[in-house]
Amino acid sequence: MNFDDTPQEAAFRAEAKAWIAANAPKQYEEELRKSSLGRTQIKGANILEAAKAWQKKKADAGWACLHWPKDYGGRGASPIERVIWQQEEGAFGKLSAMFIIGHGMCGPTMMAFAGEEQKRKYLPPLASGENIWCQLFSEPAGGSDVAGLRTRAEKKGDDWIINGQKIWTSGAHYSDYGILLTRTDPNVPKHKGLTMFFLDMKSPGVEVRPIKQASGQSDFNEVYFTDVRIPDAQRLGEVNDGWNVSLTTLMNERMSIGAGVATGFPELFEFCSNLMLEDGLAIDDRGVRSKLANWAVRASGLKYTSMRAISALSKGERPGPENSIGKLVAGSMIQDVATYALDLQGAAGVLSGPEDAEAAGKFQAMLLRAPGTRVEGGTDEIMRNIIAERVLGLPGDIRVDKDVPFNKIPTKGR
């Protein structure tokens, strides 16, 4: 693949760079550059309000959701132009973190399965950041096993009545809408009795409870549904075909997460370049350099694996299982990087406050957030199965419940 800009791409890059230089919220730039996974904050400002303002400004100028069709709030740009924009947006792109689920997962699912009138109504406000969307899949009894969910949807007239619980829902506490996977037929094998909907998160009967994390933040939520009424018009795909609909969401999820997961390597390299050990700078230590070299190779591999996915998209291909590689490697890498950084800090590594800790506590925040990264969007085990079966063509994992009706699958309570 040739990574040099074509004349058209160079012109696009120049236009994007000029617009960002003239319009980006530069008052937040320094803090955004210093922020890391697990700790993105802006002193004296509400980060959600700042993110919405930046997204709206981009949308008004035609720079939001670049790859989306213009009718749905996008620019109709190519996948390569989208990458160029992300490169030029730099640190300001961190303000888009709360939109990644809506733009990267819910939006593509709505485009594929919603009616035309619905797409024109809901997608432009999603692209502009006026509305935030979440994804309601995981449940207490079925986390990585999405098809094991128990939230029920029962037809009543022209509506569906929803009862059940979701968990680990990112951003539900500030979301306006969500896509919801439910069980509509428990008498068939678990993958065949699912149906997908979208709903207003302010609907009567929806209760959101933020989960307090070890870091002190609350990125994830429990969501309870008690007799929530959803019109049949908000069903995505056919009844009991929700698994096929969810595959569109999941493939885009793994692409969004796999391509966007931080590795911690740039931060570690900078840290080692300035950290003084007993015998000199950490970057000059042979052991430290060996570790950095290993992670540099992995980071480079992730970059070019992502480029392969972008190349496939540019040819009109659907996001494939190869995107699981990025999430699997980056998720474990950032945990290892953060652990090593704390080892280098010695006893000072126990401090976590941004005012007291080395490197403003960014590696402590990374370490506390890393387990969530390895779970969200599919655990490491799920990613390995996907890579083994769908990329390498190895025999499938043994699934004893594959053809068993869902209501016949034994549970601990039986």
C-alpha positions as a Python dict, from the first residue, in 0.01 Angstrom:
ca = {
    (1, 'M'): (0, 0, 0),
    (2, 'N'): (128, 350, -87),
    (3, 'F'): (87, 581, 212),
    (4, 'D'): (184, 901, 29),
    (5, 'D'): (-101, 1146, -31),
    (6, 'T'): (-236, 1168, -382),
    (7, 'P'): (-276, 1527, -510),
    (8, 'Q'): (-645, 1513, -416),
    (9, 'E'): (-566, 1380, -67),
    (10, 'A'): (-298, 1645, -17),
    (11, 'A'): (-549, 1916, -108),
    (12, 'F'): (-800, 1766, 136),
    (13, 'R'): (-536, 1752, 410),
    (14, 'A'): (-446, 2118, 357),
    (15, 'E'): (-812, 2219, 373),
    (16, 'A'): (-870, 2017, 690),
    (17, 'K'): (-555, 2152, 856),
    (18, 'A'): (-650, 2512, 778),
    (19, 'W'): (-1004, 2471, 913),
    (20, 'I'): (-885, 2303, 1234),
    (21, 'A'): (-624, 2574, 1289),
    (22, 'A'): (-892, 2841, 1258),
    (23, 'N'): (-1171, 2674, 1457),
    (24, 'A'): (-1039, 2421, 1712),
    (25, 'P'): (-1092, 2498, 2084),
    (26, 'K'): (-725, 2573, 2148),
    (27, 'Q'): (-792, 2663, 2512),
    (28, 'Y'): (-822, 2288, 2578),
    (29, 'E'): (-532, 2171, 2360),
    (30, 'E'): (-262, 2139, 2626),
    (31, 'E'): (-484, 1943, 2866),
    (32, 'L'): (-608, 1717, 2586),
    (33, 'R'): (-252, 1639, 2478),
    (34, 'K'): (-162, 1543, 2834),
    (35, 'S'): (-473, 1334, 2888),
    (36, 'S'): (-467, 956, 2853),
    (37, 'L'): (-692, 652, 2868),
    (38, 'G'): (-886, 664, 3194),
    (39, 'R'): (-827, 1033, 3255),
    (40, 'T'): (-955, 1286, 3002),
    (41, 'Q'): (-1055, 1599, 3189),
    (42, 'I'): (-1069, 1972, 3127),
    (43, 'K'): (-1023, 2205, 3422),
    (44, 'G'): (-1291, 2469, 3455),
    (45, 'A'): (-1513, 2318, 3186),
    (46, 'N'): (-1767, 2039, 3144),
    (47, 'I'): (-1606, 1796, 2901),
    (48, 'L'): (-1944, 1676, 2769),
    (49, 'E'): (-2048, 2034, 2688),
    (50, 'A'): (-1709, 2106, 2531),
    (51, 'A'): (-1730, 1788, 2321),
    (52, 'K'): (-2082, 1871, 2201),
    (53, 'A'): (-1981, 2225, 2108),
    (54, 'W'): (-1680, 2102, 1906),
    (55, 'Q'): (-1886, 1833, 1733),
    (56, 'K'): (-2161, 2084, 1643),
    (57, 'K'): (-1906, 2325, 1502),
    (58, 'K'): (-1760, 2045, 1288),
    (59, 'A'): (-2106, 1943, 1170),
    (60, 'D'): (-2207, 2296, 1074),
    (61, 'A'): (-1897, 2319, 855),
    (62, 'G'): (-1935, 1971, 705),
    (63, 'W'): (-1657, 1800, 902),
    (64, 'A'): (-1865, 1558, 1113),
    (65, 'C'): (-1890, 1185, 1036),
    (66, 'L'): (-1701, 1244, 716),
    (67, 'H'): (-1771, 900, 564),
    (68, 'W'): (-2148, 924, 615),
    (69, 'P'): (-2373, 1033, 325),
    (70, 'K'): (-2450, 1405, 317),
    (71, 'D'): (-2823, 1339, 358),
    (72, 'Y'): (-2752, 1183, 697),
    (73, 'G'): (-2526, 1457, 832),
    (74, 'G'): (-2194, 1346, 684),
    (75, 'R'): (-1967, 1468, 408),
    (76, 'G'): (-1966, 1170, 171),
    (77, 'A'): (-1588, 1150, 207),
    (78, 'S'): (-1372, 845, 137),
    (79, 'P'): (-1233, 624, 417),
    (80, 'I'): (-886, 762, 343),
    (81, 'E'): (-1009, 1120, 383),
    (82, 'R'): (-1159, 1020, 717),
    (83, 'V'): (-817, 895, 830),
    (84, 'I'): (-651, 1216, 711),
    (85, 'W'): (-900, 1416, 917),
    (86, 'Q'): (-828, 1209, 1227),
    (87, 'Q'): (-455, 1262, 1178),
    (88, 'E'): (-497, 1637, 1150),
    (89, 'E'): (-751, 1670, 1431),
    (90, 'G'): (-493, 1522, 1670),
    (91, 'A'): (-556, 1585, 2039),
    (92, 'F'): (-891, 1752, 1969),
    (93, 'G'): (-1017, 1413, 1852),
    (94, 'K'): (-1022, 1305, 2218),
    (95, 'L'): (-1333, 1519, 2255),
    (96, 'S'): (-1509, 1270, 2025),
    (97, 'A'): (-1473, 977, 2268),
    (98, 'M'): (-1834, 996, 2390),
    (99, 'F'): (-1959, 981, 2032),
    (100, 'I'): (-1765, 671, 1924),
    (101, 'I'): (-2050, 429, 1999),
    (102, 'G'): (-2309, 639, 1821),
    (103, 'H'): (-2095, 726, 1521),
    (104, 'G'): (-1909, 398, 1492),
    (105, 'M'): (-2176, 139, 1585),
    (106, 'C'): (-2531, 272, 1620),
    (107, 'G'): (-2515, 495, 1314),
    (108, 'P'): (-2404, 221, 1071),
    (109, 'T'): (-2671, -12, 1213),
    (110, 'M'): (-2941, 251, 1163),
    (111, 'M'): (-2820, 314, 807),
    (112, 'A'): (-2843, -56, 728),
    (113, 'F'): (-3182, -134, 887),
    (114, 'A'): (-3386, 178, 970),
    (115, 'G'): (-3645, 326, 735),
    (116, 'E'): (-3549, 621, 514),
    (117, 'E'): (-3762, 867, 709),
    (118, 'Q'): (-3606, 748, 1036),
    (119, 'K'): (-3253, 781, 898),
    (120, 'R'): (-3317, 1140, 791),
    (121, 'K'): (-3469, 1220, 1130),
    (122, 'Y'): (-3223, 1056, 1368),
    (123, 'L'): (-2885, 1043, 1193),
    (124, 'P'): (-2811, 1417, 1137),
    (125, 'P'): (-2854, 1502, 1512),
    (126, 'L'): (-2638, 1198, 1591),
    (127, 'A'): (-2365, 1317, 1353),
    (128, 'S'): (-2371, 1670, 1497),
    (129, 'G'): (-2345, 1553, 1858),
    (130, 'E'): (-2682, 1700, 1953),
    (131, 'N'): (-2794, 1348, 2041),
    (132, 'I'): (-2572, 1079, 2193),
    (133, 'W'): (-2645, 709, 2146),
    (134, 'C'): (-2550, 398, 2344),
    (135, 'Q'): (-2550, 25, 2274),
    (136, 'L'): (-2757, -201, 2502),
    (137, 'F'): (-2626, -556, 2455),
    (138, 'S'): (-2442, -707, 2757),
    (139, 'E'): (-2634, -854, 3050),
    (140, 'P'): (-2541, -997, 3392),
    (141, 'A'): (-2606, -1353, 3269),
    (142, 'G'): (-2464, -1303, 2921),
    (143, 'G'): (-2171, -1064, 2885),
    (144, 'S'): (-1949, -1176, 2601),
    (145, 'D'): (-2210, -1435, 2506),
    (146, 'V'): (-2439, -1174, 2350),
    (147, 'A'): (-2687, -1439, 2233),
    (148, 'G'): (-2733, -1550, 2595),
    (149, 'L'): (-2931, -1237, 2681),
    (150, 'R'): (-3260, -1258, 2875),
    (151, 'T'): (-3420, -914, 2832),
    (152, 'R'): (-3767, -992, 2697),
    (153, 'A'): (-3970, -814, 2431),
    (154, 'E'): (-4336, -917, 2404),
    (155, 'K'): (-4567, -793, 2129),
    (156, 'K'): (-4876, -605, 2241),
    (157, 'G'): (-5072, -448, 1958),
    (158, 'D'): (-4843, -221, 1759),
    (159, 'D'): (-4594, -197, 2045),
    (160, 'W'): (-4340, -417, 2221),
    (161, 'I'): (-4318, -434, 2600),
    (162, 'I'): (-3960, -463, 2728),
    (163, 'N'): (-3855, -606, 3064),
    (164, 'G'): (-3503, -693, 3175),
    (165, 'Q'): (-3159, -556, 3257),
    (166, 'K'): (-2843, -456, 3072),
    (167, 'I'): (-2503, -394, 3226),
    (168, 'W'): (-2168, -233, 3137),
    (169, 'T'): (-2348, 8, 2904),
    (170, 'S'): (-2097, 280, 2818),
    (171, 'G'): (-2234, 633, 2835),
    (172, 'A'): (-2595, 536, 2911),
    (173, 'H'): (-2611, 806, 3180),
    (174, 'Y'): (-2571, 1083, 2923),
    (175, 'S'): (-2724, 914, 2617),
    (176, 'D'): (-3042, 1028, 2444),
    (177, 'Y'): (-3108, 712, 2240),
    (178, 'G'): (-2986, 354, 2227),
    (179, 'I'): (-3004, 38, 2019),
    (180, 'L'): (-3141, -255, 2217),
    (181, 'L'): (-3109, -629, 2156),
    (182, 'T'): (-3388, -836, 2311),
    (183, 'R'): (-3523, -1192, 2319),
    (184, 'T'): (-3855, -1232, 2141),
    (185, 'D'): (-3873, -1613, 2113),
    (186, 'P'): (-3724, -1835, 2387),
    (187, 'N'): (-3844, -2153, 2214),
    (188, 'V'): (-3574, -2154, 1946),
    (189, 'P'): (-3191, -2173, 1972),
    (190, 'K'): (-3050, -1863, 2134),
    (191, 'H'): (-2915, -1696, 1818),
    (192, 'K'): (-3250, -1730, 1637),
    (193, 'G'): (-3490, -1568, 1884),
    (194, 'L'): (-3345, -1216, 1906),
    (195, 'T'): (-3487, -886, 1779),
    (196, 'M'): (-3324, -541, 1766),
    (197, 'F'): (-3490, -206, 1841),
    (198, 'F'): (-3389, 155, 1896),
    (199, 'L'): (-3543, 359, 2175),
    (200, 'D'): (-3548, 692, 2353),
    (201, 'M'): (-3344, 654, 2672),
    (202, 'K'): (-3587, 891, 2848),
    (203, 'S'): (-3878, 650, 2786),
    (204, 'P'): (-4094, 569, 3092),
    (205, 'G'): (-3965, 255, 3264),
    (206, 'V'): (-3596, 305, 3172),
    (207, 'E'): (-3371, 341, 3478),
    (208, 'V'): (-2996, 407, 3445),
    (209, 'R'): (-2760, 339, 3737),
    (210, 'P'): (-2393, 443, 3693),
    (211, 'I'): (-2132, 192, 3812),
    (212, 'K'): (-1852, 330, 4030),
    (213, 'Q'): (-1516, 210, 3897),
    (214, 'A'): (-1186, 158, 4076),
    (215, 'S'): (-1062, 482, 3920),
    (216, 'G'): (-1344, 676, 4084),
    (217, 'Q'): (-1510, 745, 3749),
    (218, 'S'): (-1839, 609, 3615),
    (219, 'D'): (-1813, 531, 3245),
    (220, 'F'): (-2035, 221, 3259),
    (221, 'N'): (-2393, 169, 3372),
    (222, 'E'): (-2663, -77, 3466),
    (223, 'V'): (-2985, -15, 3272),
    (224, 'Y'): (-3319, -154, 3389),
    (225, 'F'): (-3631, -189, 3174),
    (226, 'T'): (-3970, -216, 3343),
    (227, 'D'): (-4266, -241, 3104),
    (228, 'V'): (-4094, -9, 2858),
    (229, 'R'): (-4309, 44, 2550),
    (230, 'I'): (-4139, 59, 2208),
    (231, 'P'): (-4339, 103, 1884),
    (232, 'D'): (-4294, -173, 1627),
    (233, 'A'): (-4186, 102, 1386),
    (234, 'Q'): (-3863, 124, 1588),
    (235, 'R'): (-3772, -237, 1519),
    (236, 'L'): (-3448, -283, 1322),
    (237, 'G'): (-3465, -579, 1087),
    (238, 'E'): (-3710, -867, 1099),
    (239, 'V'): (-3856, -1022, 1413),
    (240, 'N'): (-3622, -1295, 1546),
    (241, 'D'): (-3345, -1185, 1307),
    (242, 'G'): (-3173, -962, 1560),
    (243, 'W'): (-2854, -1169, 1558),
    (244, 'N'): (-2787, -1084, 1193),
    (245, 'V'): (-2863, -719, 1266),
    (246, 'S'): (-2627, -726, 1565),
    (247, 'L'): (-2342, -857, 1347),
    (248, 'T'): (-2339, -522, 1166),
    (249, 'T'): (-2309, -348, 1503),
    (250, 'L'): (-2042, -586, 1635),
    (251, 'M'): (-1822, -573, 1324),
    (252, 'N'): (-1831, -193, 1331),
    (253, 'E'): (-1775, -199, 1708),
    (254, 'R'): (-1457, -401, 1676),
    (255, 'M'): (-1336, -179, 1396),
    (256, 'S'): (-1405, 139, 1597),
    (257, 'I'): (-1253, 3, 1918),
    (258, 'G'): (-968, -186, 1750),
    (259, 'A'): (-864, 116, 1546),
    (260, 'G'): (-903, 361, 1832),
    (261, 'V'): (-772, 183, 2142),
    (262, 'A'): (-475, 362, 2293),
    (263, 'T'): (-162, 155, 2355),
    (264, 'G'): (12, 385, 2602),
    (265, 'F'): (337, 354, 2406),
    (266, 'P'): (381, 722, 2309),
    (267, 'E'): (325, 824, 2670),
    (268, 'L'): (570, 562, 2798),
    (269, 'F'): (837, 663, 2547),
    (270, 'E'): (809, 1027, 2653),
    (271, 'F'): (810, 927, 3019),
    (272, 'C'): (1128, 717, 2981),
    (273, 'S'): (1295, 999, 2790),
    (274, 'N'): (1266, 1223, 3097),
    (275, 'L'): (1274, 983, 3392),
    (276, 'M'): (1599, 974, 3590),
    (277, 'L'): (1700, 638, 3734),
    (278, 'E'): (1993, 579, 3969),
    (279, 'D'): (2240, 543, 3680),
    (280, 'G'): (2097, 797, 3437),
    (281, 'L'): (1800, 847, 3206),
    (282, 'A'): (1564, 550, 3175),
    (283, 'I'): (1579, 573, 2795),
    (284, 'D'): (1954, 497, 2810),
    (285, 'D'): (1908, 176, 3009),
    (286, 'R'): (1946, -139, 2798),
    (287, 'G'): (1661, -319, 2972),
    (288, 'V'): (1426, -25, 2927),
    (289, 'R'): (1524, 13, 2560),
    (290, 'S'): (1454, -356, 2498),
    (291, 'K'): (1104, -319, 2642),
    (292, 'L'): (1040, -5, 2440),
    (293, 'A'): (1160, -172, 2120),
    (294, 'N'): (920, -462, 2170),
    (295, 'W'): (624, -232, 2223),
    (296, 'A'): (730, -10, 1931),
    (297, 'V'): (705, -312, 1701),
    (298, 'R'): (360, -396, 1834),
    (299, 'A'): (240, -38, 1795),
    (300, 'S'): (367, -34, 1437),
    (301, 'G'): (192, -365, 1367),
    (302, 'L'): (-134, -225, 1500),
    (303, 'K'): (-99, 83, 1281),
    (304, 'Y'): (-56, -114, 961),
    (305, 'T'): (-322, -370, 1050),
    (306, 'S'): (-559, -76, 1087),
    (307, 'M'): (-445, 52, 748),
    (308, 'R'): (-534, -283, 594),
    (309, 'A'): (-887, -246, 728),
    (310, 'I'): (-907, 109, 591),
    (311, 'S'): (-788, -17, 252),
    (312, 'A'): (-1064, -279, 254),
    (313, 'L'): (-1323, -13, 338),
    (314, 'S'): (-1200, 206, 55),
    (315, 'K'): (-1288, -82, -179),
    (316, 'G'): (-1641, -96, -42),
    (317, 'E'): (-1589, -410, 166),
    (318, 'R'): (-1766, -474, 498),
    (319, 'P'): (-1559, -453, 819),
    (320, 'G'): (-1429, -803, 883),
    (321, 'P'): (-1313, -1016, 1175),
    (322, 'E'): (-954, -897, 1126),
    (323, 'N'): (-1043, -591, 1333),
    (324, 'S'): (-1045, -813, 1641),
    (325, 'I'): (-664, -824, 1617),
    (326, 'G'): (-628, -457, 1701),
    (327, 'K'): (-848, -475, 2009),
    (328, 'L'): (-683, -793, 2139),
    (329, 'V'): (-327, -662, 2104),
    (330, 'A'): (-390, -304, 2218),
    (331, 'G'): (-603, -404, 2518),
    (332, 'S'): (-334, -621, 2676),
    (333, 'M'): (-54, -390, 2564),
    (334, 'I'): (-183, -83, 2748),
    (335, 'Q'): (-215, -288, 3068),
    (336, 'D'): (144, -412, 3034),
    (337, 'V'): (273, -63, 2950),
    (338, 'A'): (101, 96, 3250),
    (339, 'T'): (228, -178, 3483),
    (340, 'Y'): (587, -130, 3359),
    (341, 'A'): (563, 248, 3402),
    (342, 'L'): (459, 200, 3765),
    (343, 'D'): (746, -44, 3816),
    (344, 'L'): (988, 224, 3694),
    (345, 'Q'): (837, 472, 3940),
    (346, 'G'): (909, 244, 4233),
    (347, 'A'): (739, 341, 4560),
    (348, 'A'): (609, 660, 4398),
    (349, 'G'): (385, 441, 4182),
    (350, 'V'): (138, 404, 4469),
    (351, 'L'): (42, 773, 4432),
    (352, 'S'): (-241, 827, 4186),
    (353, 'G'): (-347, 1190, 4221),
    (354, 'P'): (-264, 1413, 3924),
    (355, 'E'): (-101, 1668, 4157),
    (356, 'D'): (124, 1421, 4338),
    (357, 'A'): (201, 1128, 4107),
    (358, 'E'): (472, 1098, 3842),
    (359, 'A'): (349, 1200, 3494),
    (360, 'A'): (36, 1347, 3659),
    (361, 'G'): (-87, 997, 3743),
    (362, 'K'): (-166, 906, 3383),
    (363, 'F'): (-22, 554, 3411),
    (364, 'Q'): (-213, 486, 3731),
    (365, 'A'): (-532, 592, 3549),
    (366, 'M'): (-439, 372, 3252),
    (367, 'L'): (-389, 68, 3471),
    (368, 'L'): (-721, 113, 3647),
    (369, 'R'): (-904, 158, 3314),
    (370, 'A'): (-723, -121, 3124),
    (371, 'P'): (-938, -414, 3245),
    (372, 'G'): (-1246, -241, 3107),
    (373, 'T'): (-1073, -205, 2770),
    (374, 'R'): (-1007, -578, 2760),
    (375, 'V'): (-1371, -659, 2835),
    (376, 'E'): (-1573, -401, 2638),
    (377, 'G'): (-1652, -495, 2281),
    (378, 'G'): (-1574, -862, 2354),
    (379, 'T'): (-1327, -1019, 2597),
    (380, 'D'): (-980, -1137, 2498),
    (381, 'E'): (-1114, -1494, 2483),
    (382, 'I'): (-1389, -1394, 2240),
    (383, 'M'): (-1139, -1205, 2025),
    (384, 'R'): (-909, -1509, 2012),
    (385, 'N'): (-1198, -1731, 1906),
    (386, 'I'): (-1296, -1489, 1631),
    (387, 'I'): (-939, -1467, 1500),
    (388, 'A'): (-891, -1843, 1520),
    (389, 'E'): (-1216, -1938, 1349),
    (390, 'R'): (-1285, -1654, 1105),
    (391, 'V'): (-936, -1531, 1017),
    (392, 'L'): (-719, -1843, 1048),
    (393, 'G'): (-991, -2094, 958),
    (394, 'L'): (-930, -2319, 1260),
    (395, 'P'): (-1200, -2558, 1386),
    (396, 'G'): (-1478, -2389, 1580),
    (397, 'D'): (-1499, -2390, 1958),
    (398, 'I'): (-1728, -2661, 2100),
    (399, 'R'): (-2073, -2511, 2165),
    (400, 'V'): (-2301, -2766, 2329),
    (401, 'D'): (-2597, -2525, 2338),
    (402, 'K'): (-2581, -2426, 1971),
    (403, 'D'): (-2900, -2606, 1859),
    (404, 'V'): (-3078, -2621, 2196),
    (405, 'P'): (-3391, -2402, 2245),
    (406, 'F'): (-3298, -2112, 2472),
    (407, 'N'): (-3555, -2203, 2739),
    (408, 'K'): (-3408, -2555, 2757),
    (409, 'I'): (-3051, -2444, 2829),
    (410, 'P'): (-2966, -2533, 3192),
    (411, 'T'): (-2899, -2245, 3429),
    (412, 'K'): (-2763, -2234, 3783),
    (413, 'G'): (-3107, -2165, 3916),
    (414, 'R'): (-3247, -2489, 3781),
}
